[in-house]
Amino acid sequence: MSVKLTTSQYEHLKQLSNEQDVIAALAIDQRGSLHKMIAAATPGEASATAITEYKKIVSEELTKYASAILLDPEFGLPAAHARAANAGLLLSYEKTGYDASEPGRFPDLIENQSALRIAEEGGDAVKFLLYYDVDEGDAVNDRKRAFVERVGAEAKANGLPFFLELVTYAADQDSVADAAYAKVKPHKVIETTREFSDPRYNVSVLKVEVPVNQQFVEGFAADENVVYSQAEAAGYYKQQAEATALPFIFLSAGVSNELFLAELKFAKEAGSTFNGVLCGRATWKNGVVPFAKDGEAAGKQWLQTEGKANIERLNAVLADTATPWDSKVTVED
């Protein structure tokens, strides 16, 4: 079984990939979190101009080494125009965060955006982020599933691949970073991966978390913090890959560059058939402070040195670990 793409979707997916049909993409569609990072490094409020400018210099300096870049249309269009000629472009369709006015972490779309406009802005894909807890019940989850159905249909109608980013949580827990959530995370991630692999959603590529919290895996955690043995963790990576016939890529989820690379190596050894990455903060987050404190030149200097090194290390690991997506795709108009 493979995902069925139109010729247009397939050609755009090729533009987002490297010569090996692996997605080696950079993500900087963060809005609220980037605002907080810049504000924390400077006195006073972070301006929209600063957010836009940082995205732009990240694009200028790092898309030379990436197959594509993910940006948002609210602050990221100048960065889209500054990207390297060979780099594809994904644009976010969702508002940052989620609706906090009611329980359920419901998504919302950017009001003046559409899949047609993403195509007109030169985008090669529609990206949509969904927070999902498989155990939250249909009162919440059926609304979310219908939402994804609409976005997938709209992307396909406009000839663009649909990248669905899935971020899991537990509605009955406050944190996703502690051992309590680590124990339920494999179930949440694997079943969410399975659900949105259904053809009804018209997803082209899943952007997913790794199925464990690697910091609680034997060999990565202090002995008293171990939640999973190495064998258990490897089994979860394999189960996630077996839960989908779609191309899928990993998100970095804010972990360090070193830990993200270790996760990719672990995934490969476990038999995961992942097809690349959309890597964000693990590549560029440590450049925010020099940019915010010392200005654009300092930010560029960090990106040209440390940022470049981060992405080159990532590309080297992907060459040894990621699987080309071509075997998972059928072109059918």
C-alpha positions as CSV (number, residue, x, y, z in Angstrom):
1,M,0.0,0.0,0.0
2,S,1.2,3.5,-0.8
3,V,0.0,7.1,-0.7
4,K,-1.6,8.3,-3.9
5,L,-0.4,11.7,-5.1
6,T,-1.3,13.7,-8.1
7,T,1.5,14.6,-10.5
8,S,1.5,18.2,-9.1
9,Q,1.7,16.9,-5.5
10,Y,4.5,14.5,-6.5
11,E,6.5,17.3,-8.2
12,H,6.2,19.6,-5.2
13,L,7.3,16.8,-2.9
14,K,10.4,16.2,-5.1
15,Q,11.2,20.0,-4.7
16,L,11.0,19.6,-0.9
17,S,13.5,16.7,-1.0
18,N,17.1,16.1,-1.6
19,E,18.5,14.0,-4.5
20,Q,18.0,10.8,-2.5
21,D,14.3,11.5,-2.0
22,V,14.8,12.3,1.7
23,I,13.3,15.3,3.3
24,A,16.1,17.2,4.9
25,A,14.1,20.3,5.8
26,L,14.5,23.2,8.2
27,A,11.6,24.4,10.3
28,I,11.2,28.0,11.6
29,D,7.5,28.5,11.6
30,Q,7.6,29.2,15.3
31,R,5.8,32.3,16.3
32,G,4.8,32.4,20.0
33,S,7.8,30.4,21.1
34,L,10.3,32.5,19.0
35,H,8.7,35.7,20.4
36,K,9.4,34.4,23.9
37,M,13.0,33.4,23.1
38,I,13.8,36.8,21.7
39,A,12.0,38.6,24.5
40,A,13.9,36.5,27.1
41,A,17.2,37.6,25.6
42,T,16.5,41.3,25.5
43,P,14.9,43.9,27.8
44,G,11.3,44.7,26.8
45,E,9.1,43.2,24.3
46,A,10.3,41.4,21.2
47,S,9.1,43.2,18.1
48,A,7.5,41.7,15.0
49,T,10.4,43.1,13.0
50,A,12.9,41.1,15.1
51,I,11.0,37.9,14.6
52,T,10.8,38.5,10.9
53,E,14.5,39.4,10.7
54,Y,15.7,36.3,12.5
55,K,13.6,34.1,10.3
56,K,15.1,35.8,7.3
57,I,18.7,35.4,8.3
58,V,18.1,31.8,9.2
59,S,16.7,31.2,5.7
60,E,19.6,33.1,4.1
61,E,22.3,31.3,5.9
62,L,20.9,27.7,6.3
63,T,18.8,26.9,3.3
64,K,22.0,26.5,1.3
65,Y,22.3,23.2,3.2
66,A,18.6,22.1,3.5
67,S,16.2,20.6,1.0
68,A,13.4,22.9,2.1
69,I,12.3,25.4,4.8
70,L,9.0,25.5,6.7
71,L,7.8,29.1,7.5
72,D,4.7,30.9,8.5
73,P,3.0,33.5,6.3
74,E,2.6,35.9,9.2
75,F,6.3,36.6,9.8
76,G,8.0,34.3,7.4
77,L,7.4,35.5,3.8
78,P,10.5,37.7,3.7
79,A,12.4,34.7,4.7
80,A,10.7,32.6,2.0
81,H,12.0,35.1,-0.6
82,A,15.5,34.9,0.9
83,R,15.9,31.2,0.7
84,A,18.4,29.4,-1.5
85,A,17.2,28.7,-5.1
86,N,17.3,25.0,-4.6
87,A,15.2,24.9,-1.4
88,G,11.6,24.1,-1.4
89,L,9.0,25.9,0.7
90,L,6.4,24.7,3.1
91,L,3.9,27.2,4.7
92,S,1.9,26.8,7.8
93,Y,-1.8,27.1,7.6
94,E,-2.6,27.0,11.4
95,K,-2.5,29.8,13.9
96,T,0.2,29.5,16.5
97,G,-0.7,27.5,19.6
98,Y,-4.3,26.4,20.0
99,D,-7.7,27.7,21.2
100,A,-7.5,28.1,25.0
101,S,-11.1,29.3,25.3
102,E,-12.3,25.7,25.8
103,P,-10.8,22.3,26.7
104,G,-9.5,20.2,23.9
105,R,-6.6,22.2,22.3
106,F,-8.6,22.9,19.2
107,P,-6.8,24.3,16.1
108,D,-7.6,27.3,14.1
109,L,-6.5,28.5,10.7
110,I,-4.8,31.8,9.8
111,E,-7.8,34.0,8.8
112,N,-6.3,35.4,5.6
113,Q,-4.7,32.2,4.4
114,S,-5.8,29.3,2.2
115,A,-4.2,26.4,0.3
116,L,-4.7,28.5,-2.9
117,R,-2.9,31.4,-1.4
118,I,-0.1,29.1,-0.2
119,A,0.3,28.0,-3.8
120,E,0.2,31.6,-5.0
121,E,2.9,32.5,-2.5
122,G,5.2,29.9,-4.0
123,G,4.6,27.2,-1.4
124,D,5.3,23.6,-2.2
125,A,3.2,22.2,0.6
126,V,0.5,23.0,3.1
127,K,1.6,22.3,6.7
128,F,-1.0,22.0,9.4
129,L,-0.3,21.2,13.1
130,L,-2.7,19.3,15.3
131,Y,-2.5,18.6,19.0
132,Y,-4.1,15.2,19.6
133,D,-4.8,12.9,22.5
134,V,-6.2,9.6,21.2
135,D,-7.9,9.0,24.5
136,E,-9.7,12.3,24.8
137,G,-13.0,11.0,23.3
138,D,-15.1,11.7,20.2
139,A,-16.6,14.9,21.6
140,V,-13.2,16.5,21.0
141,N,-11.5,14.2,18.6
142,D,-14.2,13.9,16.0
143,R,-14.2,17.6,15.5
144,K,-10.4,17.4,15.0
145,R,-10.7,14.6,12.5
146,A,-13.2,16.6,10.5
147,F,-10.9,19.6,10.6
148,V,-8.0,17.5,9.1
149,E,-10.3,16.1,6.4
150,R,-11.1,19.6,5.3
151,V,-7.5,20.8,5.2
152,G,-6.4,17.6,3.3
153,A,-9.1,18.0,0.7
154,E,-8.2,21.6,0.2
155,A,-4.5,20.9,-0.2
156,K,-5.2,18.2,-2.8
157,A,-7.6,20.4,-4.7
158,N,-4.8,22.9,-5.1
159,G,-2.2,20.4,-6.2
160,L,-0.1,20.7,-3.0
161,P,1.2,17.9,-0.7
162,F,-0.4,18.0,2.8
163,F,2.1,17.7,5.7
164,L,0.3,16.9,8.9
165,E,2.3,17.7,12.0
166,L,1.0,15.7,15.0
167,V,1.9,16.7,18.6
168,T,0.5,14.4,21.3
169,Y,-0.5,15.1,24.8
170,A,-2.6,13.6,27.6
171,A,-5.7,15.6,28.5
172,D,-5.5,14.3,32.1
173,Q,-1.8,15.3,32.7
174,D,-0.3,18.7,33.0
175,S,3.2,17.9,31.5
176,V,4.5,16.0,28.5
177,A,8.1,16.2,29.8
178,D,7.9,14.0,32.9
179,A,8.1,10.3,33.5
180,A,4.4,10.0,33.9
181,Y,3.8,11.1,30.3
182,A,6.8,9.1,29.1
183,K,5.0,6.0,30.2
184,V,2.0,6.7,28.0
185,K,3.7,8.5,25.1
186,P,4.3,5.4,22.9
187,H,0.6,4.6,22.9
188,K,-0.3,8.2,22.2
189,V,2.2,8.6,19.4
190,I,1.7,5.2,17.7
191,E,-2.1,5.3,17.7
192,T,-2.1,8.9,16.5
193,T,0.2,8.0,13.7
194,R,-2.1,5.1,12.8
195,E,-5.3,7.2,12.8
196,F,-4.1,9.9,10.4
197,S,-2.6,7.4,8.0
198,D,-6.2,6.7,6.8
199,P,-6.6,7.8,3.2
200,R,-9.7,9.8,4.1
201,Y,-7.4,12.6,5.4
202,N,-5.4,13.0,2.2
203,V,-2.2,13.3,4.1
204,S,0.9,13.2,1.9
205,V,3.5,13.2,4.7
206,L,3.2,12.8,8.4
207,K,5.4,15.0,10.6
208,V,5.6,13.1,13.9
209,E,7.3,12.9,17.2
210,V,9.6,10.0,18.0
211,P,7.5,7.5,20.0
212,V,9.4,7.7,23.3
213,N,10.9,10.4,25.4
214,Q,14.5,9.5,24.7
215,Q,15.7,11.1,27.9
216,F,14.0,8.3,29.8
217,V,15.6,5.5,27.7
218,E,18.1,3.2,29.3
219,G,21.6,4.4,28.3
220,F,20.3,8.0,27.9
221,A,18.8,8.5,31.4
222,A,20.2,8.2,34.9
223,D,19.4,4.8,36.3
224,E,16.7,6.1,38.6
225,N,14.9,7.8,35.7
226,V,14.7,4.9,33.3
227,V,11.2,4.3,31.9
228,Y,12.0,2.1,28.9
229,S,14.8,-0.4,28.3
230,Q,16.7,0.0,25.0
231,A,14.8,-3.0,23.7
232,E,11.4,-1.6,24.7
233,A,12.2,1.8,23.1
234,A,13.4,0.1,19.9
235,G,10.2,-1.8,19.7
236,Y,8.1,1.4,19.9
237,Y,10.1,2.9,17.0
238,K,9.4,-0.2,14.9
239,Q,5.7,-0.2,15.9
240,Q,5.4,3.4,14.8
241,A,6.9,2.7,11.4
242,E,4.5,-0.3,11.0
243,A,1.5,1.9,11.9
244,T,1.7,3.9,8.7
245,A,2.2,3.3,5.0
246,L,2.7,7.1,4.5
247,P,6.0,8.8,4.2
248,F,6.8,10.2,7.7
249,I,9.4,12.5,9.0
250,F,10.5,13.4,12.6
251,L,10.2,16.7,14.3
252,S,12.9,17.8,16.8
253,A,10.5,18.9,19.5
254,G,12.9,21.4,20.9
255,V,15.6,18.9,22.0
256,S,19.3,19.6,21.6
257,N,21.0,18.9,18.3
258,E,23.0,16.2,19.9
259,L,20.0,14.4,21.3
260,F,18.1,14.7,18.0
261,L,20.9,13.1,16.1
262,A,21.0,10.3,18.7
263,E,17.3,9.7,18.2
264,L,17.7,9.4,14.5
265,K,20.5,6.9,14.9
266,F,18.4,4.9,17.4
267,A,15.4,5.0,15.1
268,K,17.5,3.5,12.2
269,E,18.9,0.8,14.4
270,A,15.4,0.0,15.6
271,G,14.2,-0.6,12.0
272,S,12.2,2.7,11.6
273,T,11.6,3.6,8.0
274,F,11.4,7.3,8.5
275,N,11.9,9.5,5.5
276,G,13.6,12.6,6.8
277,V,13.1,15.5,9.2
278,L,11.7,18.9,9.6
279,C,14.2,20.1,12.2
280,G,13.6,23.4,14.0
281,R,15.0,24.5,17.3
282,A,17.7,21.8,17.4
283,T,19.4,23.6,14.5
284,W,18.9,27.4,15.2
285,K,17.7,28.1,18.7
286,N,21.1,28.9,20.2
287,G,21.5,31.6,17.7
288,V,18.6,33.6,19.1
289,V,20.6,35.0,22.0
290,P,23.5,36.5,20.0
291,F,21.0,37.9,17.5
292,A,18.8,39.4,20.2
293,K,21.6,40.8,22.3
294,D,24.2,41.8,19.8
295,G,22.4,42.3,16.6
296,E,22.0,40.9,13.1
297,A,25.7,40.5,12.4
298,A,26.2,38.4,15.6
299,G,23.2,36.3,14.7
300,K,24.6,35.7,11.2
301,Q,28.0,34.8,12.6
302,W,26.5,32.2,14.8
303,L,24.4,30.7,11.9
304,Q,27.4,30.7,9.6
305,T,29.4,28.7,12.1
306,E,27.4,26.8,14.8
307,G,24.2,26.8,12.8
308,K,25.9,25.5,9.7
309,A,27.7,22.8,11.7
310,N,24.4,21.7,13.3
311,I,22.7,21.2,9.9
312,E,25.8,19.6,8.3
313,R,25.9,17.1,11.2
314,L,22.2,16.4,10.7
315,N,22.6,15.9,6.9
316,A,25.4,13.4,7.6
317,V,23.3,11.4,10.0
318,L,20.3,11.5,7.6
319,A,22.5,10.1,4.8
320,D,23.1,7.0,7.0
321,T,19.6,6.7,8.6
322,A,16.7,8.0,6.5
323,T,14.8,6.0,3.9
324,P,13.8,7.5,0.5
325,W,10.1,8.0,0.3
326,D,9.7,7.0,-3.3
327,S,8.6,3.5,-2.5
328,K,5.8,4.8,-0.4
329,V,4.2,6.9,-3.2
330,T,2.1,6.2,-6.2
331,V,1.3,9.0,-8.8
332,E,-2.3,8.9,-9.9
333,D,-4.2,11.8,-11.5
